Amino acid sequence: MTAELVRGQNHTLPHTRLEIRVSAGTPVVAGATLGDERGTVRGVEWIAHPGSPQLPGLEVSQQAAADHRLAVDLEALPAGAHRVTVLLALPVGAGGPVRFGAVPAPFVSVTGLDGTEIATFTLTDLDAESAVSALELYRRQDAWKVRAVGQGYAGGLAEMLADQGVTDPAALAGSIQEAVTRGLARSVAPPPPRTPEADRVRHATGSADHRPTTPPPAAPEPPEPLADPATIGPAHTTQPHTTQPHTASGPAAGGPSAAGASAGGPINYAHPRRQHAAPPSPPPAAPPAQPGQPAQPVAGDATGWSMDERLYNQIWGMFEDLARAVAAYRSAVDFAESRMDQELDRALSDPRNRIGGAGDRAREAARAKRDELASRAREALDRDLAQLAAEAAVVEPALPAAYAGWGNPVWHAHRIPMEIPMALRIGDLHLPERTDLRIPLLVRLPLERGMWVDSGRAASESAALMDTDRLRRLAMETAVAHAARLLAVYPPGEFAVHVIDPAGSAAGPLAPLVEAGVLAGPPAAGPGGVASVLAHLTRRVDLVQMAVRARAADSLPSDLDTGEQLLVVNDFPHGFDDRAVTQLRYLADEGPAVGVHLLMVADREEASAYGPVLDPLWRSLLRITPVADSHLADPWVGHAWTYEPLTIPPGSRVLEQVLAAVAEARRAAGR
């Protein structure tokens, strides 16, 4: 099965003899560099380019072309070579485009010698860059992997070679461009035609929306709740992330590695949905059951590079459709009410209608018109809701485990993956017009912000009716369930969970994690335990940030776990002194960019003693609740959406089964 990569994502290579195919839609220069275990290019003899196209185990094209095939034999590389970086650059002085933002997004695939695709990557979000590091093939623990890099350079080929550590990069870049301009070497035949299903060459521009129609403007990312006053909006901003050594396989892929930071520069996790070329069309919908009736819904009936992405986009489309359908209904009802009021005002302003039955008849006529308009609006809404309900009934059983609720049977057959999915379901959303129509609430992975499970009774009407101790226990059980889901969708050993329980009050809810042996250590209690865990994670953030800024990821201590880290904090702010609070705020602000995330269980009212100093902390976290709460709003019309937390079916052992699978996968991987 082909892995569709995004920036930062990696995938295991099953073969050592490979082809790397490039489809750019415009002539580009293709080359490759070799790096040692520290990523250092030892000299020009470790660079394959049009003027010197062959190295042991590596051959590149000798001309600028829209389509390239690079041959790689990883077993034949020079001794000491641990990394192959594929480079693309626009030719200089050829009268063509001077920046990648003006051309279709290049598409790169890694294939076996038989043409079977192993991994693909579309280089999106390029703008002023004229050179880009596309892929890395790198050795890890005697196995080879491919990582999608997509690091662009506005300074062109010279800047890219300098970042690779090449001596006198400007001279080498000039000689490469000169070789291309003179047309050195043989002409490379284009690759043979490929079947429509396998064709990945992207020449047409356009945006990939969630519906298979004429390309509209790119849709926003899936819903994401924010702290009060909350909104649901884009899951990704245009602000890029800093390059991260912890980068795990972004949406749909492999494990964390510090090597990813050596490329330097900004990396973001925008998915190919925001690209310059349309992804493959979805499977055709089933024909209508009867003429004039809507087509029967189909799971995955949205655009995307994989079924997971199609389902992801379909869920987002359902959310948007429901929001707009309800907005149209409410607007029609408001118009009917407003029209009735205006007609009554006009009728009653005439003195002749104030006596006899004229006034009553005017009132009845105005109300009848109001009821007719509202009835027609409700009929249209019911049709839309029925279609969405039918779509939800088809989509829900087809969801993968990461998108599915705990009651979905897919969890009982779940196996710990080797790659992480695009997103994780953290709850459901619904509107009062039809409370049984639930839309999954998905957040993108890797997480871009921490979460806060609100355990306060003042958070909602439902919470106010509950006993304080019961509410706190329920909040902690919610946090444990979310931690378990994160552990279950990451590759073995590439996601660690730490727990701070200052007073030891959460022993009951934490029992599944403790008994399964999946925590990074025993839950920390007391001032000493709190200080130790916070110091450990603060040190990790500091070291990784310094390594990123210095472009020296290989200098990180060998004992530093560069995988994703989750810190579960119970009963904040009890047990936290001023220093601990400062460290927690630091982790909330700086941690997500380098793979350290917070999952806090806290009552904001109880933290009021710290004053406004903690307000930035709450705003930086994604607020969820252990009970139903209507604290979210969509980005279009501001509907008050009700958030429903995921619950484990009564009597089910699914949580224990999932954690046992996590523990077994770790033992099998030796981690």
C-alpha positions, -999 to +999 in steps of 0.1 A: +000+000+000+014+034-010+021+059+018+011+094+009+036+115+029+034+151+042+062+172+055+081+156+084+066+122+078+086+091+074+080+056+060+100+023+061+115+012+028+110-025+020+137-025-007+172-011-011+171-008-049+147+020-058+137+046-083+128+081-073+104+097-098+099+134-101+069+150-119+072+188-118+051+201-147+080+224-156+117+216-163+136+213-130+172+202-121+173+171-100+203+161-079+212+143-047+237+145-019+251+119+005+255+125+042+272+107+069+257+097+103+257+134+113+242+145+080+275+161+068+283+161+031+320+152+030+328+168-003+318+173-039+325+136-045+293+129-025+271+150-047+253+138-078+242+165-102+239+171-140+276+178-143+286+146-124+255+124-126+269+091-111+280+080-077+283+045-063+247+034-058+233+067-072+225+081-106+206+113-115+196+130-148+220+152-167+194+177-179+166+199-167+133+181-174+097+180-161+100+143-154+130+126-138+139+091-127+167+088-102+182+053-096+193+044-061+210+013-047+213+018-010+236-012-005+261+002-030+265+036-015+300+046-003+310+035+031+299+060+058+269+073+037+238+072+060+216+096+041+205+105+006+189+139+001+170+145-032+173+181-044+153+200-069+161+234-084+147+256-111+172+262-140+186+297-142+186+318-174+163+294-193+134+319-196+113+297-173+097+303-139+120+317-112+101+304-082+083+272-073+052+292-062+045+300-099+044+264-110+023+233-102+034+216-070+062+190-077+053+154-071+079+129-060+074+091-056+097+063-043+091+031-062+105-004-065+122-015-097+089-029-109+073+005-106+053-002-075+049+030-055+062+028-019+058+064-009+047+097-025+050+133-015+036+165-030+057+196-023+030+221-014+032+256+001+062+267-018+064+304-028+095+324-035+118+293-033+138+283-064+154+252-048+140+226-024+152+196-005+124+171-014+131+138+002+156+121+025+164+084+025+181+077+058+194+047+077+180+041+112+189+011+133+201-009+102+169-001+083+163+025+056+134+050+057+122+078+035+113+112+050+093+139+033+113+172+038+100+198+015+124+225+027+125+254+002+153+280-003+146+314-017+184+318-022+183+290-047+207+261-053+237+278-036+218+284-004+206+248-004+240+234-009+254+256+018+228+243+042+241+208+033+275+219+045+291+220+010+323+240+007+321+269-018+284+263-026+281+293-050+308+279-073+293+244-074+258+258-080+271+279-109+288+249-124+256+228-121+235+255-138+262+260-165+261+223-172+223+224-175+225+255-198+250+239-221+229+208-224+256+185-213+252+148-216+226+125-230+189+131-234+168+112-210+137+096-223+105+104-205+090+077-184+065+054-201+027+062-199+011+051-167-025+040-161-050+066-150-052+050-115-015+052-110-009+085-127+004+109-102+018+136-126+002+169-116+002+195-144-031+212-137-035+237-110-064+239-086-074+233-050-086+202-034-118+208-016-139+183+003-165+179-025-158+163-059-171+193-079-157+221-100-127+232-079-140+259-054-118+279-031-099+257-006-120+248+024-109+256+059-094+229+080-115+208+103-133+222+134-112+231+164-126+244+196-108+273+214-110+285+250-140+307+259-153+326+240-148+295+218-149+291+181-144+262+158-120+272+130-089+263+111-068+236+126-037+250+110-027+286+107-005+300+080+023+305+105+048+277+099+062+255+126+099+255+133+117+225+120+115+198+147+138+169+156+108+152+171+089+152+139+070+121+138+051+109+108+028+138+105-006+128+093-003+092+083+032+082+091+061+069+111+082+077+140+100+106+156+136+113+147+160+140+156+175+138+121+147+159+106+160+191+121+192+191+102+176+205+071+169+238+089+144+264+081+106+264+086+085+233+082+047+232+085+023+204+086-002+216+060-017+186+043-017+182+005-054+192+006-040+227+004-021+222-028-018+235-063-030+203-080-061+183-075-059+149-058-074+118-074-111+119-078-131+100-052-150+068-062-183+076-079-213+079-058-241+053-061-268+063-086-301+077-072-326+051-061-353+069-080-352+098-106-351+131-089-339+117-056-305+124-041-277+099-047-272+073-020-243+084+003-209+067-001-182+065+026-151+083+014-171+104-011-147+133-010-114+142-027-081+130-011-049+110-016-061+081+006-092+067+021-083+082+055-080+116+039-112+112+020-131+103+051-114+132+069-125+157+042-160+141+041-165+146+078-154+182+075-178+186+046-207+172+067-199+196+094-199+226+070-231+213+053-249+210+087-238+244+098-250+261+066-283+242+064-292+252+100-281+288+093-304+289+063-333+276+084-327+300+113-324+329+089-357+319+072-375+317+106-361+350+117-373+365+084-408+351+089-409+365+124-397+399+112-422+400+084-450+391+107-440+419+131-439+444+102-473+434+089-488+436+124-473+471+128-488+483+095-522+467+102-525+481+138-512+515+128-545+520+109-572+532+135-599+514+115-584+480+124-585+487+161-622+482+163-643+452+153-627+421+140-604+437+114-574+437+139-579+400+148-581+390+112-549+410+104-531+392+133-543+358+121-532+365+085-498+377+096-493+346+118-505+323+091-479+337+067-452+334+094-462+297+100-462+289+062-427+304+057-414+286+088-430+253+077-414+255+043-380+263+059-384+233+082-393+210+053-361+221+035-341+216+067-355+182+073-346+171+038-310+183+044-308+167+078-322+134+065-295+133+038-268+141+063-281+115+087-280+089+059-244+100+051-234+097+088-249+062+090-227+051+061-195+070+072-195+060+109-190+022+103-163+029+077-141+051+100-106+039+110-099+035+147-084+070+151-116+086+137-140+061+154-158+063+187-151+037+215-182+018+206-171+011+170-161-025+165-129-014+147-113-008+181-116-045+190-095-054+160-072-025+163-034-030+158-008-005+168+002+012+135+036+019+121+024+053+110+003+079+127-031+089+111-040+124+099-062+132+129-077+119+161-114+120+172-118+137+206-156+140+207-188+147+187-207+179+178-244+185+173-270+212+170-304+215+188-323+211+155-314+174+155-294+162+185-290+126+172-270+138+142-235+138+155-204+150+136-170+137+147-147+163+161-112+156+147-079+173+156-049+170+134-018+151+144+008+158+155-010+180+181-005+217+176-017+226+211-025+211+244-059+202+259-077+212+290-104+190+305-126+215+325-135+199+358-152+230+372-189+229+381-194+264+368-184+253+333-219+243+322-254+236+334-248+198+332-216+202+353-234+223+379-258+195+386-230+170+394-212+163+426-178+179+427-159+146+434-178+128+407-171+155+382-134+155+389-132+118+386-151+119+353-127+146+340-097+125+349-113+094+332-118+116+301-081+126+302-070+089+306-092+079+276-076+106+254-041+096+265-049+060+256-062+069+222-030+089+215-009+059+226-029+036+204-025+056+171+013+062+174+039+037+164+054+017+193+076+038+216+071+070+197+046+086+221+053+088+258+029+098+286+039+114+319+015+120+347+015+145+376-009+137+404+003+159+433-020+145+460-024+110+445-062+116+442-065+102+407-052+066+415-086+051+404-089+067+370-052+062+363-053+025+371-057+014+335-025+033+324-005+022+354-016-015+353-008-017+315+027-004+321+024+022+293+034+053+313+069+068+311+072+065+348+050+062+380+026+092+385+045+120+401+032+130+435+043+156+461+064+187+455+095+167+446+077+146+420+061+176+404+094+194+402+112+164+388+088+158+359+086+195+350+123+198+351+127+168+328+103+181+302+115+217+304+151+204+297+138+185+267+122+215+252+153+237+259+177+212+243+156+205+212+150+242+207+187+249+209+194+221+185+169+234+160+182+269+161+218+258+158+209+232+131+227+206+152+201+180+159+227+152+159+243+168+190+213+160+212+222+137+241+218+100+233+194+096+263+170+123+251+137+108+239+128+129+208+094+112+204+062+130+212+056+136+249+023+141+267+021+155+302-012+147+320-017+171+349-044+164+375-060+188+399-041+219+389-032+243+406-030+222+438+006+212+445+021+238+422+043+266+435+052+297+415+082+280+399+061+250+388+034+273+374+060+292+354+074+259+340+039+247+331+032+279+312+065+275+294+056+240+283+022+252+271+037+280+250+069+263+237+063+226+240+039+219+211+065+231+185+090+205+197+067+177+206+057+183+242+020+186+249-002+192+279-034+175+289-046+193+320-075+184+343-084+217+361-111+240+374-103+275+362-122+290+391-098+273+416-069+288+397-082+323+402-059+329+431-030+333+407-049+362+391-047+370+354-012+355+352-027+321+341-051+336+315-026+329+286-023+293+298-061+287+294-062+305+260-033+283+247-052+251+255-080+234+237-109+233+261-130+201+263-154+189+289-163+156+306-200+163+301-220+178+273-214+215+269-224+241+242-193+262+244-182+260+207-190+281+177-185+276+140-165+301+120-193+310+096-224+320+115-214+313+151-238+285+159-236+273+195-225+237+190-228+211+217-197+191+224-202+155+235-171+137+250-164+102+238-176+076+263-167+040+267-198+017+265-209+004+299-192-029+308-168-027+278-132-037+283-121-018+251-098+006+270-079-023+287-077-042+254-062-012+236-037-005+264-027-042+264-021-040+227+001-009+232+021-026+258+025-058+237+036-037+206+062-020+227+076-053+240+077-066+204+096-035+193+120-038+222+110-003+236 
